[in-house]
């Protein structure tokens, strides 16, 4: 599918126009790609990068045009691993975008075109990159909510094991950081080759700063998860220590009782307590008294 708009925001049926136009091509077929090649002087290496599935973010200034491709998350509000990518061919008087199924940023900027703030090719590229950076912040917001919920689980329910969820989130955060860092480096390279003047340079640096802050926020969440994992292990160790302390206290309480039971259970003929009428009651009274005194002592000292 190929659609087009003039830089003033009017929808246009594309028949090969290459001036004052934004051409967006999604899931291009070979015939459509040949039409684009015939209209625009597309560098072969740039086209290969744009069509390659899973290609990382990068930018380059070719003799024919400036090129940048950026990967981002397709559903940042759901915080899954599905990604999307848009490739931008920047010409002095036109913009060509290639993607497999479009992106959130592309659709948002497509609606903005011609509303006053977006009128030139560099402005289109800036808005595309800025919307892409915003998707990383949306992802960070979603992941921050998940981390907070996970932290609450660690404190309130010690029976659940959050280690699997922690490592799943760390894996997703590492993926997000890699994408944000790649996009930042691509934007920095694009700014280095910008030839539209100081205004375009400022725009690209602003986007670069956005990607940097997004990567930093992801790093903070990863550090928070590492601290949360350490906290969980410490809490588990503390709970285990409390269990061992209780078991030790119970064992110490029963130790003298076991001793007395062993003494009175020996098979000697002459044991003064055996023929006594109240010997059994004395044994039970001794057991209860010793156990009660030891339990009271442990409770008072906080050992149990």
C-alpha positions as CSV (number, residue, x, y, z in Angstrom):
1,X,0.0,0.0,0.0
2,X,1.3,3.4,-0.9
3,X,-0.4,6.6,0.3
4,X,0.7,10.2,0.0
5,X,0.1,13.7,1.4
6,X,1.3,17.0,0.4
7,X,3.4,18.9,3.0
8,X,0.4,21.1,3.6
9,X,-1.6,18.1,4.9
10,X,-3.8,17.4,1.8
11,X,-4.4,13.7,0.9
12,X,-2.9,12.9,-2.5
13,X,-3.2,9.9,-4.9
14,X,0.5,9.2,-5.5
15,X,1.3,8.9,-9.1
16,X,5.1,9.5,-8.8
17,X,5.3,12.9,-7.2
18,X,8.6,13.6,-5.6
19,X,8.3,17.3,-4.5
20,X,6.5,18.8,-1.5
21,X,5.2,15.4,-0.6
22,X,5.3,12.7,2.1
23,X,5.0,9.2,0.6
24,X,4.2,6.4,3.0
25,X,4.6,2.8,1.8
26,X,3.5,-0.1,4.0
27,X,4.0,-3.8,3.2
28,X,5.2,-2.9,-0.3
29,X,5.0,-5.5,-3.0
30,X,7.8,-5.8,-5.6
31,X,5.8,-3.8,-8.2
32,X,5.2,-1.0,-5.7
33,X,8.9,-1.0,-4.7
34,X,9.9,-0.7,-8.4
35,X,7.5,2.4,-8.7
36,X,9.3,3.9,-5.7
37,X,12.7,3.2,-7.1
38,X,11.7,4.8,-10.4
39,X,10.5,8.0,-8.7
40,X,13.1,8.4,-5.9
41,X,16.9,7.9,-6.1
42,X,17.0,5.2,-3.4
43,X,20.3,3.9,-2.2
44,X,20.5,0.2,-2.6
45,X,22.0,-0.4,0.9
46,X,19.3,1.8,2.5
47,X,16.5,-0.2,0.8
48,X,18.0,-3.5,1.9
49,X,18.2,-2.2,5.5
50,X,14.6,-1.0,5.3
51,X,13.3,-4.3,4.0
52,X,15.3,-6.6,6.3
53,X,13.2,-8.0,9.1
54,X,14.5,-7.4,12.6
55,X,17.1,-4.8,11.5
56,X,18.4,-2.6,14.3
57,X,18.1,1.2,14.5
58,X,20.7,3.0,12.5
59,X,21.2,6.1,10.4
60,X,23.4,7.1,7.5
61,X,23.9,10.0,5.1
62,X,24.1,8.6,1.6
63,X,24.8,10.7,-1.5
64,X,21.2,10.3,-2.6
65,X,19.5,11.0,0.7
66,X,19.6,10.8,4.5
67,X,18.3,7.6,5.9
68,X,17.3,6.4,9.4
69,X,15.5,3.3,10.6
70,X,14.2,3.1,14.2
71,X,12.7,0.2,16.1
72,X,10.3,0.6,19.0
73,X,7.6,-1.3,20.9
74,X,4.4,-1.9,19.1
75,X,2.2,-2.0,22.2
76,X,4.0,-0.1,25.0
77,X,0.8,0.1,27.1
78,X,0.8,-3.7,27.2
79,X,4.5,-4.0,27.8
80,X,5.1,-7.1,25.6
81,X,8.1,-7.9,23.3
82,X,6.4,-7.1,20.0
83,X,8.3,-4.4,18.1
84,X,7.7,-2.3,15.1
85,X,10.0,-0.4,12.8
86,X,9.8,2.6,10.4
87,X,12.5,3.5,7.9
88,X,12.7,7.1,6.7
89,X,14.3,8.4,3.5
90,X,14.8,12.1,3.9
91,X,15.1,14.2,0.7
92,X,15.5,18.0,0.4
93,X,11.9,18.4,-0.7
94,X,10.2,15.1,0.2
95,X,10.0,12.2,2.8
96,X,9.5,8.5,2.0
97,X,8.7,6.1,4.9
98,X,8.8,2.4,4.6
99,X,7.3,-0.1,7.2
100,X,5.8,-3.5,7.3
101,X,2.5,-2.6,8.9
102,X,2.9,1.0,9.9
103,X,3.8,2.2,13.4
104,X,2.1,4.1,16.2
105,X,4.4,7.1,15.7
106,X,3.8,7.1,12.0
107,X,0.0,7.2,12.3
108,X,0.2,9.9,14.9
109,X,2.4,12.2,12.8
110,X,0.4,11.4,9.7
111,X,-2.6,13.1,11.4
112,X,-0.5,16.0,12.5
113,X,0.9,16.9,9.0
114,X,-0.3,20.3,7.9
115,X,-1.5,21.6,11.2
116,X,1.1,24.3,11.6
117,X,3.8,22.5,13.5
118,X,4.7,20.0,10.8
119,X,5.3,21.4,7.4
120,X,8.8,20.4,6.2
121,X,10.6,17.1,5.7
122,X,13.0,17.6,8.7
123,X,10.0,18.4,10.9
124,X,8.3,15.2,9.8
125,X,11.4,13.2,10.7
126,X,11.6,15.0,14.1
127,X,8.0,14.3,14.9
128,X,8.4,10.6,14.0
129,X,11.4,10.3,16.2
130,X,9.8,12.2,19.0
131,X,6.7,10.0,19.0
132,X,8.9,7.0,18.9
133,X,10.7,8.2,22.0
134,X,7.4,8.8,23.7
135,X,6.5,5.2,23.2
136,X,9.5,4.2,25.4
137,X,8.2,6.5,28.1
138,X,4.8,4.8,27.9
139,X,6.5,1.4,28.2
140,X,8.4,2.6,31.2
141,X,5.2,3.8,32.9
142,X,3.6,0.4,32.3
143,X,6.7,-1.5,33.6
144,X,6.9,0.8,36.6
145,X,3.3,-0.1,37.5
146,X,4.3,-3.8,37.2
147,X,7.4,-3.4,39.4
148,X,5.3,-1.6,42.1
149,X,2.8,-4.5,42.1
150,X,5.6,-7.0,42.3
151,X,7.1,-5.1,45.2
152,X,3.8,-5.2,47.0
153,X,3.6,-8.9,46.5
154,X,7.1,-9.4,48.0
155,X,6.1,-7.6,51.1
156,X,2.5,-8.9,51.6
157,X,2.7,-12.5,50.4
158,X,5.8,-14.3,51.4
159,X,4.5,-17.7,50.1
160,X,4.7,-16.6,46.4
161,X,8.0,-16.8,44.6
162,X,8.5,-13.7,42.4
163,X,11.9,-14.7,41.0
164,X,10.4,-15.8,37.7
165,X,8.5,-12.5,37.2
166,X,11.5,-10.5,38.2
167,X,13.7,-12.1,35.6
168,X,11.0,-11.8,32.9
169,X,10.8,-8.1,33.6
170,X,14.6,-7.7,33.6
171,X,14.7,-9.4,30.2
172,X,12.1,-7.0,28.9
173,X,13.9,-4.0,30.4
174,X,17.2,-5.2,28.8
175,X,15.4,-5.4,25.5
176,X,13.9,-1.9,25.9
177,X,17.3,-0.4,26.9
178,X,18.9,-1.9,23.9
179,X,16.3,-0.5,21.5
180,X,16.4,3.0,23.2
181,X,20.2,3.0,23.1
182,X,20.2,2.0,19.4
183,X,17.6,4.7,18.6
184,X,19.7,7.3,20.5
185,X,22.8,6.4,18.6
186,X,21.0,6.5,15.2
187,X,19.5,10.0,16.1
188,X,22.9,11.2,17.1
189,X,24.3,10.2,13.8
190,X,21.4,11.8,12.0
191,X,22.1,15.1,13.9
192,X,25.7,14.9,12.9
193,X,24.7,14.8,9.2
194,X,21.9,17.3,9.4
195,X,22.2,20.0,6.8
196,X,19.0,21.9,7.5
197,X,20.5,24.5,9.8
198,X,20.6,25.1,13.5
199,X,16.9,24.5,14.0
200,X,17.0,20.9,12.7
201,X,20.1,20.3,14.8
202,X,18.3,21.4,17.9
203,X,15.3,19.2,17.1
204,X,17.5,16.1,16.6
205,X,19.4,16.8,19.8
206,X,16.1,17.1,21.7
207,X,15.0,13.7,20.4
208,X,18.4,12.3,21.3
209,X,18.0,13.6,24.8
210,X,14.6,12.0,25.0
211,X,16.0,8.6,24.1
212,X,18.8,9.1,26.6
213,X,16.3,9.8,29.4
214,X,14.2,6.8,28.4
215,X,17.2,4.5,28.5
216,X,18.1,6.0,31.9
217,X,14.6,5.4,33.2
218,X,14.8,1.8,32.1
219,X,18.2,1.4,33.8
220,X,16.6,2.7,37.1
221,X,13.8,0.1,36.8
222,X,16.4,-2.6,36.2
223,X,18.3,-1.5,39.3
224,X,15.1,-1.4,41.3
225,X,14.3,-5.0,40.2
226,X,17.8,-6.1,41.3
227,X,17.2,-4.5,44.7
228,X,13.8,-6.1,44.9
229,X,15.3,-9.5,44.2
230,X,17.9,-9.0,46.9
231,X,15.1,-7.9,49.3
232,X,13.1,-11.0,48.5
233,X,16.0,-13.2,49.2
234,X,16.7,-11.4,52.5
235,X,13.1,-11.7,53.6
236,X,13.1,-15.4,52.7
237,X,16.3,-15.8,54.8
238,X,14.7,-13.8,57.7
239,X,11.6,-16.0,57.6
240,X,13.8,-19.1,57.5
241,X,15.7,-17.8,60.5
242,X,12.4,-17.2,62.4
243,X,11.3,-20.8,61.6
244,X,14.6,-22.2,62.7
245,X,14.5,-20.1,65.9
246,X,11.0,-21.5,66.7
247,X,12.1,-25.0,66.0
248,X,15.2,-24.6,68.1
249,X,13.1,-23.2,71.0
250,X,10.7,-26.1,70.8
251,X,13.6,-28.5,70.8
252,X,15.2,-26.9,73.8
253,X,11.9,-27.1,75.7
254,X,11.5,-30.8,75.0
255,X,15.1,-31.6,75.8
256,X,14.8,-31.8,79.6
257,X,11.5,-33.5,79.3
258,X,13.1,-36.1,77.1
259,X,15.8,-36.5,79.7
260,X,13.4,-37.0,82.5
261,X,11.3,-39.5,80.5
262,X,14.5,-41.4,79.7
263,X,15.5,-41.5,83.3
264,X,12.1,-42.7,84.5
265,X,11.9,-45.2,81.7
266,X,15.0,-47.1,82.7
267,X,14.3,-50.7,83.8
268,X,16.0,-50.7,87.3
269,X,14.3,-52.6,90.1
270,X,15.0,-50.0,92.9
271,X,13.7,-46.7,91.7
272,X,12.1,-44.7,94.6
273,X,9.5,-43.1,92.3
274,X,8.1,-46.2,90.8
275,X,6.2,-47.7,93.8
276,X,5.1,-44.2,94.9
277,X,1.4,-43.7,94.5
278,X,1.8,-40.1,93.1
279,X,4.8,-40.8,90.9
280,X,3.0,-40.5,87.6
281,X,1.4,-37.3,88.7
282,X,4.8,-36.0,89.8
283,X,6.3,-36.8,86.4
284,X,3.6,-34.9,84.5
285,X,3.8,-32.0,86.9
286,X,7.6,-31.9,86.4
287,X,7.1,-32.0,82.6
288,X,4.6,-29.2,82.6
289,X,6.5,-27.0,85.1
290,X,9.8,-27.3,83.2
291,X,8.2,-26.7,79.8
292,X,6.2,-23.7,81.1
293,X,9.2,-22.1,82.7
294,X,11.4,-22.5,79.6
295,X,8.6,-21.2,77.3
296,X,8.1,-18.2,79.6
297,X,11.8,-17.5,79.6
298,X,12.1,-17.7,75.8
299,X,9.1,-15.5,75.3
300,X,10.4,-12.9,77.7
301,X,13.8,-12.7,76.0
302,X,12.3,-12.6,72.5
303,X,13.8,-15.9,71.5
304,X,10.4,-17.4,70.5
